Amino acid sequence: MEQKYINIGKDLVAKSNKLGVEGVEVYIVQSQDLSIEVANGEIETLKNAESKGVGIRVFKDTGVGYSFSSDFSNNALEMVLHQAIANSAIVEKDPFNKMPEEIFKYPKLDLYDPEIVSTVLDDKINIAKEIELAAKAEDKRVTITENSTYQDSVYSITIVNSNDLEAVYEGTYCGAYGFLVGEENGDSQTGFSVQFGLKYNQLDPQKIGKEAAQKAVRMLGAKEISTQKATVVLDPYVVTNFLSVLSPALSAESVQKGKSIFAGKIGEAVATNGVSLIDDGIMPGGILSSPFDGEGVICQKTILIDKGNLNTFLHNTYTAAKDNVKSTGNGTRGSYKSTPDVGTTNFYLDKGDLTREKLLKDVKQGLYVTEVMGIHTANPISGDFSVGAAGIWIENGEFKYPVRGIAIAGNLATLLMSIDGIADDLTFFLGNGAPTIRIKDIVISGN
């Protein structure tokens, strides 16, 4: 199968050479995706979808044309090629439109687990069922299963271009999650737990179910609090919510467009000393690890913020050419239907040296934030945010009672400079990871 797609790419490159283009890139994706959703012990949905597609980028006279198709017939592929050439003539010209010129020696990564492929369907269904059973066994107040799901994917990526690049890799991943509802005295709250990884045998449905149940019931009977300034401790999942707003600001594309709070700050302190933000495209076990990015550039580990100091930004080939630097291997694609943007891979706030217990113990009075609502409204240019929140009140280092109906507001730049504790419990939620962190003196808006 690998050679089949390389041959398709080579054939399209050969045809493009006869049509007077300066460069061409063929990007092919094939995937088989399984999703099993269970509720009340019964299968609600079962989807097993196979898809494949090809995208062609043509470079001509500093213009880039793109076209794609899911039809691999010879006639369809020729039509896609001619459409991409036609598109290159009508787009805005830009001298920084380039293809990677280097031929890379890619790292060997352990991305393919044959057990995901060989495991029978019934066993995968049982994982989804086991999550629900474990949750209900954990606490009788868990009454409703919104979602108990198993998912996996088997895929291949192929890139061939007219600079003699021929690259292909196969990968798999699997995961499971539970969304549950806990009820007591007319109050209902939701809880979730999720685990995704590259190895089937590392899935732990018991842990997923128990954790989802604990989260569903811990907010029952939540109270409101008065407006005040206090220490805030952010759960790892909440930190990754903030990282999803920060990551675009660390893209060279955002910086070049004047849409980043970090523009012009290379070499400056932008966070407290303990903060390191890293994007690692070759991280062992990382669900978004790959030998090369969506352009065929070798992936790497990039330390963006190193102990508080801003080091660099993420680049694809275009932004790197514009800044006269090398791509960091962050030319990411959502699918074969899109051209390479600048995006993160395994993006995380590095762990600290405190245990979570020690980090909490030093809080005399504060809030452990378990959920934020409306983080997408945060402004990635100014860094301003105002989000709804829920959590658990802390007194003398101990959890006292759940809290909701509050909001926290501030600025991302100020928040990074206000972190005064980072735990060692780095946890990943798909492509974003973070430990528990503590922030001093945030205004909590209550009643």
N, C-alpha and C positions, 0 to 999 in steps of 0.2 A: 504493500500500500504506500509506503514511504516513497519508493522509487517511482511509482505511478504519478504521484503529485509533483515530484521533481521534474519528471519528463514533461508534464503539462506545462510547468513553468518555463522550462528550457525551450519548448516549442513556441511559446508565446514571445519569449525574448527574441528568438530567431526571426519570427515574423515581424516584430516591431523594428528590428534592425533594418529591414528592407523598406520600412515606411518613413524613414528619415527622422526618427526621434533621437534625442540625445541620451535618454536613459529610460529604463522601464523596470518596474518592480511588480512581482506577482506574489500575492499573499493568499494562502489557502488554509482554511480551517475545516476540520471535521470533528464532530462531537456526538456522543451518545449520552443523553442525560436521563436519569431515573429520579422520580419523586414519588414517595409513598406517604400519604397522610392518613392518620388513624384518629378516631374519636370513639370513646365508649367501647373500645375493644374491636371495632369494626373498621374496615377500610373505607375511607371517605372518597379518596381519589388515588389513582395510580396512573402515572404518566411515564411512558418510556419513549422519548423522542430522539430521532437521529437527524442531524442536519449537517450540511456542508455548503461551503460557498467560497468564491474566489473574488478578490478585489485587485484591480490593476491600477497602478500609479504610473503615469507617463510624464516625463520631464522634457520640455521642449521650449527653447527660447525663453528661459527663466520662468516659464509658466508650468503649473502642475495640473494635470487632468486626472480625474478618478472616476472609475465605474466599477460595478460589481454585479455578480449574478450567482444564483444557486443552481443554474443549469450548466452542466459540464460538457454538453455536446459541442462538437467542433464549430458548428455554425454560431452557437450562442457565445462561445469564447472569442471568436473573431469579432462578433458584434460588440462585445464588451471592450475589446482592445481598440476598435475604431472609435467607439464612443469616448473612451478615455483620451484618445488623441484629439478628437474634436473639442472636448472640454478644455484641454490644455491651451487651445487657441483663444478662448474667450474669457479666461480668468485673469485676474490682475497679475502682472509680472512682478517678480521679486528675485533679486540676485542671490538671496540666501536659500532658495529652494534647491536642495541638494539631496542626493542619496548617499548613504555611507560608502566610502571609497575603500575602507580597510577590509581585508579578509581576516577574520578573527579566529583564534583557537579557543573554542568554547569549553567551559568546565563541564565535567561529568557530574550531573546531579541525580539524586535518587528520587525521581518524580513519578515513577510508574509502579503501582502495587498490583501484581497479578491477582491477589486475593479479592480485590474489589470486583474484578471481572469474573472470577471463578465462583464466588459465593452465590448460592442459589437464592432465588427471589424470596422464598418463604423465610429464610434467615434474616433477610433485610426487613421484611414486614414485621418480624418478631422484635427487631430493635425498636421500631416505632411503638409497638404495643407495650414493650417493657418500660419505656419512658413513662407512659401513662400509668401503668401499674405501680411503678416505684413512687410516682408522685402521690397517688392516692393512698398508698401505704404509709407514706411519710407523715401525712396530716389529714385527719378526717374532714377538716374544713375545706379541703380542695374538692370542689363539687363539679366544676365544668372544665372540659378539655377544649380549648379553642383550637389547638393545633398540637399534634404529636407526629413528627415528621422525620423520615430518613431520606437523604438525597445522595446521589453520587454522579460522577461524570468521568467519561473516558474520552480523551481528545488528542488530536495531533495538530501541530502548527508547522507549515512549510513556507519558506521564503526563498524565492529565486530572483536575482536581479541581473542587469546587464553589466555589472562590475564583477561578474564571475562568482557571486555569492550563491551558494546552494546550502541551505540550512533547514533542518527538520528536527523536531523532537516530539515525543509522546508523553502524556502525563495522565494522572488520575487523581481524584480527590473524593472524599466522602465526608458526610457530616450528618448530624441529627440535632433536633431542637424541640423544645416543648414550650407552649404558651398555655398557662393555666389560670383558673379563677378560684380564689379563696373567698368564702362567704362566712359571715358571723354577725348575728344581731342586725340583719338588714344591710350591713355594709359588705361591699364586694371589691376586691382588688385583684390585679393581674400580676403574674410573675412569669419569668421566662429563664431558660438556660439554653446555651448553644455550644456545640463543639464541632469544629471542622478540622480536618487534617489530611495527611497524605496516606495514612495507614489504616486499613480496615480494623485490624486487631487492637488499635488504640482507642477505638470508640468505647465509651462507658455509659450505656443507657441508664444504669442505676444512678450514677452521679448526676446525670442531666436531669432525671426525674426528681430526685431529692432536692437538688438546688432550685429547680423551678418551683417546687412546692413551698420551700422555705421562703422564697422571694414573694410568693403569692399571699402568704399569711402574715408576713412581718409588717405589712402596712395596714392591717386591719385595725380599726379604731383610731385612726390617725387624728391628731389635733392640729389646731392652728397655733401660731406663735405671734408675738408682737414684733414689729419692725425693730431691728437692732443690727449692730455691727458685731460680727463674731468670726471665729475660726471656722473654716469649712474644710471638710475632708471629702475628696471626690473618689467614688468607687471607680475601679479600672474601666468599666464599661462607659461611665459618664466621661471619663478623661478621653476615651476614644471618640466620643461625640464631639468634643472640642477639637481633637486632632483633625477631624473631617473638615473643620472650618479653617484650621491652620495650614493644612497641606497645600491647598491652592496658592496660598501666599508664598510658599516656598518653591513654586514653579517659576522657572525663568521666563516663561510665557507671560505670567501675571506681572512680573517685575518689568519686563520690556513694554508692557501696555500701561504701566503706571497704576496697577491695580493690586499692589501688595504693601502691607505695613512694613515689610522688611527691605523695601527698595532703598538702595544707597547705604546699607548698613553692614556690608561685608567687613568682617574683622572687628565689629563692635559687640559689646555685651548686650544681648537682647533677652536674657533670662538669668535666673540665679545660677550660681556656680554648679549646682548639682544636675542641671538640666542638659541632657543630650538627646537630640532628635535625630533619628537614623532611618534611612530607607535602604533596605537590604534585599536586592533582587536575587541573591543566591543563598539566602539563609537556609540551612538544613531544616527540613520539615516545614518550611514556609509555604502556605497554600498558594501564594502568588510568586513563588520562586520559578525562575526559568533560565536557561542558558543564554538566551538572547531576547531582546525586546521586539516590538512590533515592526521594527525596521531591519532587524538582523544585527543590531549592535549588541556586543557582549554586555550582560548585566553585571552589576557590581554592588558592593556595599558603599553607601555614601553617607558620611557623617555631616549632616546639615548644620546642626547646632552642637558644638562640642564644649561641654562644661560651661554653658552659658553664652559662648561666643559664636556668632554667625559665621560659618565657614564658606558655604557655597549654596547654589540653587540646583534644582533638578533640570536636566536638559534632554531634549531630543536632538536630532541632527539639525533641524532648522534653527532652533534657538541657540544651539552651540555655534553654528556658523555665524549667526548674528553677533554673538559675544566673542567670537574668535577663540573659543575653547573647545574641549572635547565633549561629546555627548556622554552623559552619565548612564546611558542605557535605560532611559525612562520614556522612550517613545511607546506609549501604551495605546492599545486599540480595544474598544468595546466589543467589536466583532469585525467580520470581513467587510461589513458595510461602511466602515469608517476609516479615515486616514489617521496616522499616528498623532495623538495629542501628547502633552507632557502630563504624566500621572505618576502616582506612587505605586510601589509594589508592596513589600512587607514593611509598613511604615509604623514606627513605634517610638515612644518615649522610653528611654533606657531605664532599667531598674536602679534603685538606690541601695543603701546598705542597712536600712532600718527594717525590722519586721513590722508587719501590719499592726500587731498588738502594741509594739512600742510606740509607733506613730500615733495610735489612738490614745494610748495611756497618758501622753503628755498634753492632751486637750482637756482643759478644765471645764470649758463650756463651748459648745459648738454644734455643728450640724454635719452628719454624714449623709452626703447626697447620693441617693440611689437612682434618681431619674431626673432628666431635664426635658422640657417640652419646648419646641420652637427654636432649637439650635440653628435650624436652617435660615432663620431670620438674622443671624449675626452678620455683621458687615465685614467681609474679608479685607476691605481696603482701609477702613478706619480702625477696625478691630473692636468696635463697640458691639456689645451684646446685652440682651435682656431676655431671660428665659424663665418659664415656669419651672418649679422644682418640687421634689418630694424627697423625704429622707427620714433619718432617725436622729433624734436629739441626743447629744452626748453631754454627760456631766461627770467630771473627775475620771475621764477615760473610759466610762462605761455607757453602753446604750441604755437609754431610759424609756423613750416612747416614740412612736412614729409621728411624722409631721407632714402635712400637705397644705395646699392652698397658699404657697409662698412663691416668691420670685427672687432671683439673684441677677444682678446687673453689674456691668463693669466694662473693662477693655482687655482684649487678649494680650496686648503688650504689657499692660500693668499686671495682669494675672501671672504671666511668665516670670515677672520680676518679684512676685509675691510668694512664690512657692518656697516653703521652709521645711519641707519634709517629703522624702520619696521612699516608698517601701520597696521591698525586694520581690514583690509578688507579680511580676510582669505577666500579663494575661493577654492572649490574642483573641480578637473577635473578627474572624475572617482575615482581612488584610491589615487591620489596625490593631496595635497592641499598646498597653500601658499598665503601669503599676498603680496602686493607691497613692494619691498625693494629698498633701496638706497645704492649705493656703491661709495666710493670716489676714484678718481684718477685711472681710467682705460684707457689704451691706445686704442683709436679708430682709426683704420686704414682706411683712406679714399683715396682721389685721390692725 
